[in-house]
Amino acid sequence: MSLAYIFPGQGSQYPGMGKDLFDNFPEAALLFEELNDALHFSVSRLCFEGSPEDLQLTENTQPAIFSVSAVALRTIEAAGFPTADFVAGHSLGEYSALFASRSLTAADAAQTVRSRGRYMQEAVPVGTGAMAAVIGAELKEIERACAEAQQGQICAPANINSGSQVVIAGNTEAVDRASELLRSGGAKRVLKLNVSAPFHSALMMPAQERLASDLDGIEFGDLALPLVTNVDAAIIRGGADARDALVRQVSSPVRWLESMELLIREGVDTFVEVGPGKVLSGLMRQISREVKCFNVEDAASLKSAAANLGV
């Protein structure tokens, strides 16, 4: 068995996430308390009691998802899960992957993603940008529609999630134009997303510049586990490379499909999604039916994954 741990990003949050881990595993409760101290507010209370509206705010979403992912990782390590051969994380999840690889501390990652969320939210005025999920269209067709729809604005693929799911982002009007072109061109579905900013587009450059300054002040250790980056869909092992990838990631597309295909070519046949939700598990079913994928977000899923992995 060759194993990869993969970590979810924005869109995987839900009220009550992490509460079951907190209640059942002392190591989970301890790490939540550490993160509360690092963030100077109760991220555990946000996760357990926050409303959907609270959790939708990007400045809250990012530290909440990171915290639950980090806590889930700590519990599977304590449970004796095998060490991963590789790690990867979708967008925000790359910070969780770097925590798993011992490149970033939990405190540094949590503090940084809270700022990252704020910078992304503040990069463009509300309503200026948008994102839309495109189902059932070829990437080349999507790129062509985005290019035609720009008309002096920004519109481009932002998340290349699978062969049948791509998210586009940019100025609201350009995204609307591209959406109409794709619908008329035969896409199965185009769905405008309820997000607060056009993530992973050139409109995020102001956020990228602010985040780069923060990341320069953080120590990145070399990675104990090799990581596949979003921005290049390439394997890295150096701390400097990790920092550079996180900076460029902000305004660049998430190349998730290529990243997972790379891991499969590297021989990975088993994936464990570590953190809230099953978004990445669902994408993996679209990417390959030949690999196994389990998730860990609470005591029941941890027990099931452990049984499947022979722990």
Sequence and secondary structure as in RCSB ss.txt:
>XXXX:A:sequence
MSLAYIFPGQGSQYPGMGKDLFDNFPEAALLFEELNDALHFSVSRLCFEGSPEDLQLTENTQPAIFSVSAVALRT
IEAAGFPTADFVAGHSLGEYSALFASRSLTAADAAQTVRSRGRYMQEAVPVGTGAMAAVIGAELKEIERACAEAQ
QGQICAPANINSGSQVVIAGNTEAVDRASELLRSGGAKRVLKLNVSAPFHSALMMPAQERLASDLDGIEFGDLAL
PLVTNVDAAIIRGGADARDALVRQVSSPVRWLESMELLIREGVDTFVEVGPGKVLSGLMRQISREVKCFNVEDAA
SLKSAAANLGV
>XXXX:A:secstr
  EEEEE  TT   TTTTHHHHHH HHHHHHHHHHHHHHTS HHHHHHH  HHHHHSHHHHHHHHHHHHHHHHHH
HHHTT    SEEEESTTHHHHHHHHTTSS HHHHHHHHHHHHHHHHHHS TTTEEEEEEES  HHHHHHHHHHHH
TTS EEEEEEEETTEEEEEEEHHHHHHHHHHHHHTT SEEEE   SS TTSGGGHHHHHHHHHHHHTS     SS
 EE TTT  EE  HHHHHHHHHHHTTS B HHHHHHHHHHTT  EEEEESSSSHHHHHHHHH SSSEEEEESSHH
HHHHHHHHHT 
